[in-house]
Amino acid sequence: VPVRNFGAILSPADWQDLAERLTAAGTDFVIEPHTRFKGEAGEQSTMFFLDPSGNALEFKAFADDALVFAP
């Protein structure tokens, strides 16, 4: 996971749509779109790719938004 990154949290539906569009466009992902912690309290879908300047961008969606800042 790139330590320095800009992150945005999307709704699960918007995240899925973005992941599909980026994949179809041939985006070179640092971390491919996937769901981690499946079935656990912190379940989240995430993906990382670089912008044209080389900055790491993270887009994620949580199964439960109430757990965004949970430890």
All heavy atoms as a GROMACS GRO file, in nm:
protein
  546
    1VAL      N    1   0.085  -0.118   0.000
    1VAL     CA    2   0.000   0.000   0.000
    1VAL      C    3   0.090   0.124   0.000
    1VAL      O    4   0.172   0.139   0.090
    1VAL     CB    5  -0.093   0.001   0.124
    1VAL    CG1    6  -0.171   0.130   0.133
    1VAL    CG2    7  -0.187  -0.118   0.121
    2PRO      N    8   0.075   0.210  -0.100
    2PRO     CA    9   0.154   0.332  -0.101
    2PRO      C   10   0.123   0.417   0.022
    2PRO      O   11   0.007   0.447   0.050
    2PRO     CB   12   0.107   0.403  -0.229
    2PRO     CG   13   0.050   0.295  -0.315
    2PRO     CD   14  -0.007   0.195  -0.220
    3VAL      N   15   0.226   0.451   0.098
    3VAL     CA   16   0.206   0.524   0.224
    3VAL      C   17   0.152   0.664   0.200
    3VAL      O   18   0.056   0.705   0.262
    3VAL     CB   19   0.337   0.528   0.306
    3VAL    CG1   20   0.319   0.611   0.431
    3VAL    CG2   21   0.382   0.387   0.339
    4ARG      N   22   0.214   0.737   0.110
    4ARG     CA   23   0.165   0.872   0.079
    4ARG      C   24   0.066   0.859  -0.036
    4ARG      O   25   0.102   0.820  -0.146
    4ARG     CB   26   0.281   0.962   0.039
    4ARG     CG   27   0.373   0.995   0.153
    4ARG     CD   28   0.490   1.080   0.106
    4ARG     NE   29   0.447   1.188   0.020
    4ARG     CZ   30   0.442   1.317   0.055
    4ARG    NH1   31   0.480   1.354   0.175
    4ARG    NH2   32   0.402   1.408  -0.031
    5ASN      N   33  -0.060   0.892  -0.006
    5ASN     CA   34  -0.160   0.882  -0.112
    5ASN      C   35  -0.276   0.975  -0.082
    5ASN      O   36  -0.296   1.018   0.031
    5ASN     CB   37  -0.211   0.739  -0.128
    5ASN     CG   38  -0.294   0.690  -0.012
    5ASN    OD1   39  -0.407   0.730   0.005
    5ASN    ND2   40  -0.238   0.602   0.068
    6PHE      N   41  -0.350   1.007  -0.185
    6PHE     CA   42  -0.476   1.079  -0.172
    6PHE      C   43  -0.585   0.973  -0.178
    6PHE      O   44  -0.583   0.887  -0.264
    6PHE     CB   45  -0.495   1.180  -0.286
    6PHE     CG   46  -0.634   1.238  -0.289
    6PHE    CD1   47  -0.667   1.343  -0.205
    6PHE    CD2   48  -0.731   1.184  -0.371
    6PHE    CE1   49  -0.796   1.395  -0.206
    6PHE    CE2   50  -0.860   1.236  -0.373
    6PHE     CZ   51  -0.892   1.341  -0.290
    7GLY      N   52  -0.679   0.980  -0.085
    7GLY     CA   53  -0.785   0.880  -0.083
    7GLY      C   54  -0.922   0.943  -0.087
    7GLY      O   55  -0.944   1.052  -0.036
    8ALA      N   56  -1.013   0.872  -0.151
    8ALA     CA   57  -1.153   0.914  -0.156
    8ALA      C   58  -1.240   0.794  -0.124
    8ALA      O   59  -1.211   0.682  -0.166
    8ALA     CB   60  -1.189   0.968  -0.294
    9ILE      N   61  -1.345   0.819  -0.046
    9ILE     CA   62  -1.439   0.713  -0.011
    9ILE      C   63  -1.566   0.733  -0.095
    9ILE      O   64  -1.624   0.841  -0.096
    9ILE     CB   65  -1.473   0.717   0.139
    9ILE    CG1   66  -1.347   0.694   0.222
    9ILE    CG2   67  -1.579   0.612   0.173
    9ILE    CD1   68  -1.365   0.713   0.371
   10LEU      N   69  -1.603   0.627  -0.164
   10LEU     CA   70  -1.722   0.629  -0.249
   10LEU      C   71  -1.827   0.534  -0.192
   10LEU      O   72  -1.796   0.449  -0.108
   10LEU     CB   73  -1.685   0.582  -0.390
   10LEU     CG   74  -1.571   0.655  -0.461
   10LEU    CD1   75  -1.539   0.587  -0.593
   10LEU    CD2   76  -1.605   0.800  -0.482
   11SER      N   77  -1.948   0.545  -0.242
   11SER     CA   78  -2.050   0.446  -0.208
   11SER      C   79  -2.008   0.315  -0.276
   11SER      O   80  -1.935   0.318  -0.377
   11SER     CB   81  -2.187   0.489  -0.258
   11SER     OG   82  -2.192   0.479  -0.400
   12PRO      N   83  -2.050   0.200  -0.225
   12PRO     CA   84  -2.015   0.074  -0.290
   12PRO      C   85  -2.054   0.070  -0.438
   12PRO      O   86  -1.976   0.021  -0.521
   12PRO     CB   87  -2.090  -0.031  -0.208
   12PRO     CG   88  -2.096   0.029  -0.070
   12PRO     CD   89  -2.121   0.176  -0.097
   13ALA      N   90  -2.170   0.122  -0.474
   13ALA     CA   91  -2.213   0.120  -0.614
   13ALA      C   92  -2.124   0.209  -0.701
   13ALA      O   93  -2.085   0.171  -0.812
   13ALA     CB   94  -2.359   0.163  -0.626
   14ASP      N   95  -2.090   0.328  -0.651
   14ASP     CA   96  -2.003   0.418  -0.727
   14ASP      C   97  -1.862   0.359  -0.738
   14ASP      O   98  -1.797   0.373  -0.842
   14ASP     CB   99  -1.996   0.556  -0.661
   14ASP     CG  100  -2.124   0.636  -0.681
   14ASP    OD1  101  -2.203   0.603  -0.771
   14ASP    OD2  102  -2.144   0.732  -0.604
   15TRP      N  103  -1.812   0.295  -0.632
   15TRP     CA  104  -1.680   0.232  -0.636
   15TRP      C  105  -1.679   0.122  -0.743
   15TRP      O  106  -1.585   0.114  -0.823
   15TRP     CB  107  -1.644   0.173  -0.499
   15TRP     CG  108  -1.507   0.116  -0.497
   15TRP    CD1  109  -1.391   0.179  -0.465
   15TRP    CD2  110  -1.469  -0.018  -0.533
   15TRP    NE1  111  -1.285   0.094  -0.478
   15TRP    CE2  112  -1.330  -0.028  -0.520
   15TRP    CE3  113  -1.540  -0.130  -0.575
   15TRP    CZ2  114  -1.260  -0.147  -0.546
   15TRP    CZ3  115  -1.471  -0.248  -0.603
   15TRP    CH2  116  -1.332  -0.255  -0.588
   16GLN      N  117  -1.781   0.039  -0.745
   16GLN     CA  118  -1.789  -0.070  -0.843
   16GLN      C  119  -1.791  -0.015  -0.985
   16GLN      O  120  -1.722  -0.066  -1.074
   16GLN     CB  121  -1.912  -0.158  -0.817
   16GLN     CG  122  -1.921  -0.279  -0.907
   16GLN     CD  123  -1.807  -0.376  -0.883
   16GLN    OE1  124  -1.771  -0.404  -0.770
   16GLN    NE2  125  -1.748  -0.426  -0.990
   17ASP      N  126  -1.869   0.090  -1.007
   17ASP     CA  127  -1.877   0.151  -1.140
   17ASP      C  128  -1.741   0.207  -1.181
   17ASP      O  129  -1.696   0.184  -1.293
   17ASP     CB  130  -1.982   0.263  -1.139
   17ASP     CG  131  -1.996   0.330  -1.274
   17ASP    OD1  132  -2.021   0.260  -1.374
   17ASP    OD2  133  -1.978   0.454  -1.280
   18LEU      N  134  -1.672   0.276  -1.090
   18LEU     CA  135  -1.541   0.331  -1.120
   18LEU      C  136  -1.440   0.220  -1.148
   18LEU      O  137  -1.363   0.228  -1.244
   18LEU     CB  138  -1.493   0.420  -1.006
   18LEU     CG  139  -1.355   0.484  -1.026
   18LEU    CD1  140  -1.354   0.575  -1.149
   18LEU    CD2  141  -1.314   0.561  -0.900
   19ALA      N  142  -1.441   0.115  -1.067
   19ALA     CA  143  -1.349   0.003  -1.087
   19ALA      C  144  -1.370  -0.059  -1.225
   19ALA      O  145  -1.273  -0.089  -1.296
   19ALA     CB  146  -1.368  -0.101  -0.977
   20GLU      N  147  -1.493  -0.077  -1.265
   20GLU     CA  148  -1.523  -0.135  -1.396
   20GLU      C  149  -1.477  -0.044  -1.509
   20GLU      O  150  -1.419  -0.090  -1.608
   20GLU     CB  151  -1.672  -0.166  -1.408
   20GLU     CG  152  -1.716  -0.281  -1.319
   20GLU     CD  153  -1.867  -0.300  -1.313
   20GLU    OE1  154  -1.942  -0.225  -1.381
   20GLU    OE2  155  -1.911  -0.389  -1.238
   21ARG      N  156  -1.503   0.086  -1.495
   21ARG     CA  157  -1.463   0.181  -1.599
   21ARG      C  158  -1.311   0.190  -1.612
   21ARG      O  159  -1.257   0.193  -1.724
   21ARG     CB  160  -1.522   0.319  -1.569
   21ARG     CG  161  -1.673   0.322  -1.591
   21ARG     CD  162  -1.742   0.452  -1.554
   21ARG     NE  163  -1.662   0.571  -1.574
   21ARG     CZ  164  -1.662   0.675  -1.491
   21ARG    NH1  165  -1.737   0.674  -1.382
   21ARG    NH2  166  -1.589   0.780  -1.516
   22LEU      N  167  -1.240   0.193  -1.498
   22LEU     CA  168  -1.094   0.201  -1.502
   22LEU      C  169  -1.033   0.073  -1.558
   22LEU      O  170  -0.937   0.077  -1.635
   22LEU     CB  171  -1.039   0.229  -1.362
   22LEU     CG  172  -1.068   0.369  -1.307
   22LEU    CD1  173  -1.030   0.376  -1.160
   22LEU    CD2  174  -0.994   0.476  -1.387
   23THR      N  175  -1.088  -0.040  -1.520
   23THR     CA  176  -1.039  -0.169  -1.572
   23THR      C  177  -1.060  -0.175  -1.724
   23THR      O  178  -0.969  -0.212  -1.798
   23THR     CB  179  -1.110  -0.286  -1.501
   23THR    OG1  180  -1.079  -0.279  -1.361
   23THR    CG2  181  -1.063  -0.419  -1.556
   24ALA      N  182  -1.178  -0.136  -1.771
   24ALA     CA  183  -1.209  -0.137  -1.914
   24ALA      C  184  -1.118  -0.041  -1.991
   24ALA      O  185  -1.085  -0.067  -2.108
   24ALA     CB  186  -1.355  -0.101  -1.936
   25ALA      N  187  -1.075   0.066  -1.926
   25ALA     CA  188  -0.988   0.164  -1.991
   25ALA      C  189  -0.842   0.121  -1.990
   25ALA      O  190  -0.757   0.191  -2.045
   25ALA     CB  191  -1.004   0.300  -1.922
   26GLY      N  192  -0.812   0.008  -1.924
   26GLY     CA  193  -0.675  -0.042  -1.922
   26GLY      C  194  -0.586   0.026  -1.820
   26GLY      O  195  -0.463   0.030  -1.837
   27THR      N  196  -0.643   0.077  -1.713
   27THR     CA  197  -0.565   0.144  -1.608
   27THR      C  198  -0.460   0.049  -1.552
   27THR      O  199  -0.487  -0.068  -1.527
   27THR     CB  200  -0.659   0.191  -1.495
   27THR    OG1  201  -0.753   0.284  -1.551
   27THR    CG2  202  -0.583   0.257  -1.383
   28ASP      N  203  -0.340   0.103  -1.531
   28ASP     CA  204  -0.230   0.028  -1.471
   28ASP      C  205  -0.240   0.046  -1.320
   28ASP      O  206  -0.196   0.149  -1.267
   28ASP     CB  207  -0.097   0.079  -1.524
   28ASP     CG  208   0.021  -0.002  -1.476
   28ASP    OD1  209   0.003  -0.118  -1.433
   28ASP    OD2  210   0.134   0.052  -1.482
   29PHE      N  211  -0.299  -0.049  -1.250
   29PHE     CA  212  -0.320  -0.038  -1.106
   29PHE      C  213  -0.193  -0.072  -1.028
   29PHE      O  214  -0.120  -0.164  -1.065
   29PHE     CB  215  -0.431  -0.135  -1.061
   29PHE     CG  216  -0.568  -0.097  -1.110
   29PHE    CD1  217  -0.622  -0.159  -1.222
   29PHE    CD2  218  -0.642  -0.001  -1.046
   29PHE    CE1  219  -0.748  -0.126  -1.269
   29PHE    CE2  220  -0.769   0.035  -1.091
   29PHE     CZ  221  -0.822  -0.028  -1.204
   30VAL      N  222  -0.171   0.001  -0.920
   30VAL     CA  223  -0.067  -0.035  -0.822
   30VAL      C  224  -0.121  -0.152  -0.740
   30VAL      O  225  -0.050  -0.248  -0.714
   30VAL     CB  226  -0.031   0.085  -0.732
   30VAL    CG1  227   0.066   0.045  -0.623
   30VAL    CG2  228   0.025   0.200  -0.815
   31ILE      N  229  -0.247  -0.142  -0.700
   31ILE     CA  230  -0.320  -0.249  -0.633
   31ILE      C  231  -0.454  -0.263  -0.704
   31ILE      O  232  -0.533  -0.168  -0.708
   31ILE     CB  233  -0.339  -0.221  -0.482
   31ILE    CG1  234  -0.204  -0.212  -0.412
   31ILE    CG2  235  -0.428  -0.329  -0.418
   31ILE    CD1  236  -0.210  -0.177  -0.265
   32GLU      N  237  -0.477  -0.379  -0.764
   32GLU     CA  238  -0.599  -0.406  -0.838
   32GLU      C  239  -0.724  -0.389  -0.751
   32GLU      O  240  -0.718  -0.412  -0.629
   32GLU     CB  241  -0.597  -0.550  -0.891
   32GLU     CG  242  -0.486  -0.579  -0.989
   32GLU     CD  243  -0.516  -0.532  -1.129
   32GLU    OE1  244  -0.635  -0.521  -1.165
   32GLU    OE2  245  -0.420  -0.503  -1.202
   33PRO      N  246  -0.837  -0.352  -0.810
   33PRO     CA  247  -0.961  -0.343  -0.734
   33PRO      C  248  -0.993  -0.478  -0.668
   33PRO      O  249  -0.990  -0.582  -0.734
   33PRO     CB  250  -1.066  -0.310  -0.841
   33PRO     CG  251  -0.989  -0.247  -0.952
   33PRO     CD  252  -0.856  -0.316  -0.952
   34HIS      N  253  -1.019  -0.474  -0.539
   34HIS     CA  254  -1.053  -0.595  -0.465
   34HIS      C  255  -1.120  -0.556  -0.333
   34HIS      O  256  -1.118  -0.440  -0.293
   34HIS     CB  257  -0.930  -0.682  -0.438
   34HIS     CG  258  -0.836  -0.624  -0.337
   34HIS    ND1  259  -0.753  -0.517  -0.364
   34HIS    CD2  260  -0.812  -0.659  -0.209
   34HIS    CE1  261  -0.682  -0.489  -0.256
   34HIS    NE2  262  -0.716  -0.573  -0.160
   35THR      N  263  -1.179  -0.656  -0.267
   35THR     CA  264  -1.242  -0.634  -0.136
   35THR      C  265  -1.159  -0.707  -0.032
   35THR      O  266  -1.127  -0.824  -0.047
   35THR     CB  267  -1.386  -0.687  -0.134
   35THR    OG1  268  -1.460  -0.615  -0.235
   35THR    CG2  269  -1.452  -0.665   0.001
   36ARG      N  270  -1.122  -0.634   0.072
   36ARG     CA  271  -1.046  -0.697   0.180
   36ARG      C  272  -1.129  -0.699   0.307
   36ARG      O  273  -1.224  -0.624   0.321
   36ARG     CB  274  -0.912  -0.628   0.201
   36ARG     CG  275  -0.918  -0.481   0.231
   36ARG     CD  276  -0.779  -0.425   0.237
   36ARG     NE  277  -0.784  -0.281   0.253
   36ARG     CZ  278  -0.680  -0.203   0.259
   36ARG    NH1  279  -0.560  -0.254   0.251
   36ARG    NH2  280  -0.693  -0.074   0.274
   37PHE      N  281  -1.091  -0.788   0.396
   37PHE     CA  282  -1.163  -0.810   0.522
   37PHE      C  283  -1.308  -0.852   0.497
   37PHE      O  284  -1.399  -0.815   0.571
   37PHE     CB  285  -1.158  -0.686   0.612
   37PHE     CG  286  -1.022  -0.625   0.627
   37PHE    CD1  287  -0.999  -0.493   0.590
   37PHE    CD2  288  -0.916  -0.700   0.675
   37PHE    CE1  289  -0.873  -0.436   0.602
   37PHE    CE2  290  -0.790  -0.644   0.688
   37PHE     CZ  291  -0.768  -0.512   0.651
   38LYS      N  292  -1.329  -0.928   0.389
   38LYS     CA  293  -1.464  -0.972   0.350
   38LYS      C  294  -1.535  -1.041   0.466
   38LYS      O  295  -1.479  -1.130   0.530
   38LYS     CB  296  -1.455  -1.068   0.231
   38LYS     CG  297  -1.587  -1.099   0.169
   38LYS     CD  298  -1.596  -1.031   0.034
   38LYS     CE  299  -1.725  -1.072  -0.033
   38LYS     NZ  300  -1.793  -0.962  -0.089
   39GLY      N  301  -1.655  -0.994   0.497
   39GLY     CA  302  -1.735  -1.052   0.604
   39GLY      C  303  -1.697  -1.006   0.743
   39GLY      O  304  -1.760  -1.043   0.841
   40GLU      N  305  -1.592  -0.922   0.754
   40GLU     CA  306  -1.549  -0.871   0.884
   40GLU      C  307  -1.599  -0.728   0.903
   40GLU      O  308  -1.647  -0.664   0.809
   40GLU     CB  309  -1.396  -0.875   0.894
   40GLU     CG  310  -1.339  -1.016   0.884
   40GLU     CD  311  -1.188  -1.016   0.892
   40GLU    OE1  312  -1.131  -0.930   0.962
   40GLU    OE2  313  -1.127  -1.101   0.825
   41ALA      N  314  -1.584  -0.676   1.024
   41ALA     CA  315  -1.634  -0.542   1.056
   41ALA      C  316  -1.575  -0.434   0.967
   41ALA      O  317  -1.641  -0.338   0.932
   41ALA     CB  318  -1.607  -0.511   1.203
   42GLY      N  319  -1.449  -0.446   0.927
   42GLY     CA  320  -1.384  -0.344   0.846
   42GLY      C  321  -1.387  -0.370   0.698
   42GLY      O  322  -1.303  -0.317   0.624
   43GLU      N  323  -1.483  -0.450   0.650
   43GLU     CA  324  -1.488  -0.485   0.508
   43GLU      C  325  -1.484  -0.360   0.421
   43GLU      O  326  -1.559  -0.266   0.443
   43GLU     CB  327  -1.614  -0.565   0.476
   43GLU     CG  328  -1.623  -0.604   0.330
   43GLU     CD  329  -1.744  -0.689   0.299
   43GLU    OE1  330  -1.787  -0.768   0.385
   43GLU    OE2  331  -1.796  -0.675   0.187
   44GLN      N  332  -1.393  -0.360   0.324
   44GLN     CA  333  -1.378  -0.246   0.235
   44GLN      C  334  -1.328  -0.290   0.099
   44GLN      O  335  -1.251  -0.384   0.087
   44GLN     CB  336  -1.283  -0.143   0.294
   44GLN     CG  337  -1.146  -0.199   0.323
   44GLN     CD  338  -1.058  -0.103   0.399
   44GLN    OE1  339  -0.983  -0.029   0.338
   44GLN    NE2  340  -1.070  -0.104   0.530
   45SER      N  341  -1.376  -0.222  -0.002
   45SER     CA  342  -1.326  -0.242  -0.137
   45SER      C  343  -1.227  -0.130  -0.164
   45SER      O  344  -1.251  -0.014  -0.126
   45SER     CB  345  -1.440  -0.236  -0.238
   45SER     OG  346  -1.531  -0.340  -0.212
   46THR      N  347  -1.115  -0.163  -0.227
   46THR     CA  348  -1.010  -0.064  -0.248
   46THR      C  349  -0.937  -0.087  -0.379
   46THR      O  350  -0.938  -0.198  -0.432
   46THR     CB  351  -0.911  -0.064  -0.130
   46THR    OG1  352  -0.820   0.045  -0.144
   46THR    CG2  353  -0.835  -0.194  -0.120
   47MET      N  354  -0.876   0.020  -0.429
   47MET     CA  355  -0.789   0.012  -0.546
   47MET      C  356  -0.695   0.132  -0.542
   47MET      O  357  -0.728   0.237  -0.486
   47MET     CB  358  -0.870   0.013  -0.676
   47MET     CG  359  -0.952   0.138  -0.698
   47MET     SD  360  -1.048   0.126  -0.849
   47MET     CE  361  -1.206   0.191  -0.793
   48PHE      N  362  -0.575   0.112  -0.595
   48PHE     CA  363  -0.474   0.218  -0.603
   48PHE      C  364  -0.422   0.226  -0.745
   48PHE      O  365  -0.398   0.124  -0.810
   48PHE     CB  366  -0.353   0.185  -0.513
   48PHE     CG  367  -0.374   0.206  -0.367
   48PHE    CD1  368  -0.433   0.108  -0.290
   48PHE    CD2  369  -0.331   0.322  -0.304
   48PHE    CE1  370  -0.450   0.124  -0.154
   48PHE    CE2  371  -0.347   0.340  -0.169
   48PHE     CZ  372  -0.406   0.240  -0.093
   49PHE      N  373  -0.402   0.348  -0.792
   49PHE     CA  374  -0.334   0.371  -0.919
   49PHE      C  375  -0.266   0.508  -0.911
   49PHE      O  376  -0.289   0.583  -0.816
   49PHE     CB  377  -0.430   0.361  -1.039
   49PHE     CG  378  -0.550   0.451  -1.031
   49PHE    CD1  379  -0.549   0.577  -1.088
   49PHE    CD2  380  -0.666   0.408  -0.966
   49PHE    CE1  381  -0.661   0.659  -1.082
   49PHE    CE2  382  -0.778   0.488  -0.960
   49PHE     CZ  383  -0.776   0.614  -1.017
   50LEU      N  384  -0.180   0.536  -1.007
   50LEU     CA  385  -0.106   0.662  -1.006
   50LEU      C  386  -0.166   0.761  -1.102
   50LEU      O  387  -0.210   0.725  -1.213
   50LEU     CB  388   0.040   0.636  -1.044
   50LEU     CG  389   0.116   0.535  -0.959
   50LEU    CD1  390   0.258   0.518  -1.011
   50LEU    CD2  391   0.117   0.575  -0.812
   51ASP      N  392  -0.166   0.890  -1.063
   51ASP     CA  393  -0.209   0.994  -1.156
   51ASP      C  394  -0.093   1.024  -1.250
   51ASP      O  395   0.017   0.968  -1.235
   51ASP     CB  396  -0.261   1.116  -1.080
   51ASP     CG  397  -0.155   1.200  -1.011
   51ASP    OD1  398  -0.032   1.176  -1.032
   51ASP    OD2  399  -0.191   1.292  -0.936
   52PRO      N  400  -0.113   1.109  -1.351
   52PRO     CA  401  -0.005   1.135  -1.448
   52PRO      C  402   0.124   1.191  -1.387
   52PRO      O  403   0.230   1.179  -1.445
   52PRO     CB  404  -0.068   1.236  -1.545
   52PRO     CG  405  -0.214   1.206  -1.538
   52PRO     CD  406  -0.239   1.171  -1.393
   53SER      N  407   0.116   1.250  -1.267
   53SER     CA  408   0.234   1.303  -1.201
   53SER      C  409   0.300   1.201  -1.109
   53SER      O  410   0.399   1.232  -1.042
   53SER     CB  411   0.198   1.429  -1.121
   53SER     OG  412   0.155   1.531  -1.209
   54GLY      N  413   0.243   1.082  -1.100
   54GLY     CA  414   0.301   0.977  -1.016
   54GLY      C  415   0.249   0.973  -0.874
   54GLY      O  416   0.301   0.900  -0.791
   55ASN      N  417   0.146   1.052  -0.843
   55ASN     CA  418   0.086   1.051  -0.710
   55ASN      C  419  -0.006   0.931  -0.697
   55ASN      O  420  -0.084   0.901  -0.788
   55ASN     CB  421   0.005   1.179  -0.686
   55ASN     CG  422   0.091   1.303  -0.695
   55ASN    OD1  423   0.188   1.319  -0.622
   55ASN    ND2  424   0.057   1.390  -0.788
   56ALA      N  425   0.002   0.864  -0.583
   56ALA     CA  426  -0.084   0.747  -0.558
   56ALA      C  427  -0.225   0.793  -0.522
   56ALA      O  428  -0.242   0.879  -0.435
   56ALA     CB  429  -0.025   0.662  -0.447
   57LEU      N  430  -0.322   0.735  -0.589
   57LEU     CA  431  -0.464   0.763  -0.563
   57LEU      C  432  -0.530   0.636  -0.513
   57LEU      O  433  -0.512   0.529  -0.571
   57LEU     CB  434  -0.535   0.810  -0.690
   57LEU     CG  435  -0.476   0.930  -0.761
   57LEU    CD1  436  -0.553   0.959  -0.889
   57LEU    CD2  437  -0.475   1.052  -0.670
   58GLU      N  438  -0.604   0.649  -0.403
   58GLU     CA  439  -0.678   0.535  -0.349
   58GLU      C  440  -0.826   0.568  -0.352
   58GLU      O  441  -0.868   0.675  -0.307
   58GLU     CB  442  -0.636   0.505  -0.206
   58GLU     CG  443  -0.718   0.394  -0.142
   58GLU     CD  444  -0.688   0.371   0.006
   58GLU    OE1  445  -0.634   0.462   0.071
   58GLU    OE2  446  -0.720   0.262   0.054
   59PHE      N  447  -0.904   0.475  -0.402
   59PHE     CA  448  -1.049   0.486  -0.398
   59PHE      C  449  -1.100   0.365  -0.324
   59PHE      O  450  -1.059   0.252  -0.352
   59PHE     CB  451  -1.108   0.494  -0.539
   59PHE     CG  452  -1.077   0.624  -0.606
   59PHE    CD1  453  -0.958   0.642  -0.674
   59PHE    CD2  454  -1.166   0.730  -0.597
   59PHE    CE1  455  -0.927   0.763  -0.735
   59PHE    CE2  456  -1.136   0.851  -0.657
   59PHE     CZ  457  -1.017   0.868  -0.726
   60LYS      N  458  -1.187   0.389  -0.225
   60LYS     CA  459  -1.238   0.278  -0.147
   60LYS      C  460  -1.384   0.298  -0.115
   60LYS      O  461  -1.438   0.407  -0.126
   60LYS     CB  462  -1.157   0.254  -0.020
   60LYS     CG  463  -1.158   0.367   0.079
   60LYS     CD  464  -1.092   0.337   0.213
   60LYS     CE  465  -0.963   0.263   0.205
   60LYS     NZ  466  -0.903   0.233   0.334
   61ALA      N  467  -1.447   0.190  -0.072
   61ALA     CA  468  -1.587   0.191  -0.029
   61ALA      C  469  -1.598   0.095   0.088
   61ALA      O  470  -1.536  -0.012   0.087
   61ALA     CB  471  -1.679   0.148  -0.142
   62PHE      N  472  -1.673   0.133   0.187
   62PHE     CA  473  -1.694   0.050   0.305
   62PHE      C  474  -1.831  -0.014   0.301
   62PHE      O  475  -1.929   0.049   0.260
   62PHE     CB  476  -1.681   0.134   0.433
   62PHE     CG  477  -1.540   0.171   0.466
   62PHE    CD1  478  -1.480   0.281   0.408
   62PHE    CD2  479  -1.466   0.094   0.554
   62PHE    CE1  480  -1.350   0.315   0.437
   62PHE    CE2  481  -1.335   0.126   0.585
   62PHE     CZ  482  -1.277   0.237   0.526
   63ALA      N  483  -1.837  -0.139   0.346
   63ALA     CA  484  -1.966  -0.208   0.356
   63ALA      C  485  -2.055  -0.136   0.457
   63ALA      O  486  -2.176  -0.130   0.442
   63ALA     CB  487  -1.945  -0.353   0.396
   64ASP      N  488  -1.991  -0.076   0.561
   64ASP     CA  489  -2.064  -0.002   0.665
   64ASP      C  490  -1.988   0.128   0.690
   64ASP      O  491  -1.881   0.127   0.752
   64ASP     CB  492  -2.071  -0.086   0.792
   64ASP     CG  493  -2.147  -0.018   0.905
   64ASP    OD1  494  -2.183   0.103   0.892
   64ASP    OD2  495  -2.171  -0.083   1.008
   65ASP      N  496  -2.042   0.242   0.643
   65ASP     CA  497  -1.974   0.370   0.658
   65ASP      C  498  -1.948   0.408   0.805
   65ASP      O  499  -1.860   0.489   0.832
   65ASP     CB  500  -2.054   0.481   0.592
   65ASP     CG  501  -2.046   0.478   0.442
   65ASP    OD1  502  -1.952   0.413   0.388
   65ASP    OD2  503  -2.131   0.541   0.376
   66ALA      N  504  -2.022   0.351   0.896
   66ALA     CA  505  -2.002   0.383   1.038
   66ALA      C  506  -1.865   0.334   1.086
   66ALA      O  507  -1.817   0.376   1.191
   66ALA     CB  508  -2.112   0.321   1.123
   67LEU      N  509  -1.800   0.245   1.010
   67LEU     CA  510  -1.673   0.187   1.052
   67LEU      C  511  -1.552   0.249   0.981
   67LEU      O  512  -1.442   0.198   0.991
   67LEU     CB  513  -1.675   0.036   1.029
   67LEU     CG  514  -1.784  -0.038   1.107
   67LEU    CD1  515  -1.787  -0.184   1.068
   67LEU    CD2  516  -1.762  -0.022   1.256
   68VAL      N  517  -1.574   0.362   0.912
   68VAL     CA  518  -1.465   0.425   0.837
   68VAL      C  519  -1.346   0.454   0.929
   68VAL      O  520  -1.231   0.430   0.891
   68VAL     CB  521  -1.513   0.554   0.768
   68VAL    CG1  522  -1.396   0.632   0.712
   68VAL    CG2  523  -1.611   0.519   0.658
   69PHE      N  524  -1.368   0.505   1.047
   69PHE     CA  525  -1.259   0.541   1.136
   69PHE      C  526  -1.243   0.444   1.253
   69PHE      O  527  -1.177   0.475   1.351
   69PHE     CB  528  -1.277   0.685   1.188
   69PHE     CG  529  -1.273   0.785   1.077
   69PHE    CD1  530  -1.387   0.850   1.035
   69PHE    CD2  531  -1.153   0.814   1.011
   69PHE    CE1  532  -1.384   0.943   0.931
   69PHE    CE2  533  -1.148   0.905   0.908
   69PHE     CZ  534  -1.263   0.970   0.868
   70ALA      N  535  -1.303   0.328   1.242
   70ALA     CA  536  -1.291   0.229   1.350
   70ALA      C  537  -1.148   0.177   1.357
   70ALA      O  538  -1.082   0.163   1.254
   70ALA     CB  539  -1.387   0.114   1.326
   71PRO      N  540  -1.098   0.149   1.479
   71PRO     CA  541  -0.961   0.098   1.491
   71PRO      C  542  -0.949  -0.046   1.440
   71PRO      O  543  -1.041  -0.119   1.429
   71PRO     CB  544  -0.934   0.102   1.640
   71PRO     CG  545  -1.066   0.113   1.706
   71PRO     CD  546  -1.163   0.166   1.604
   0.00000   0.00000   0.00000
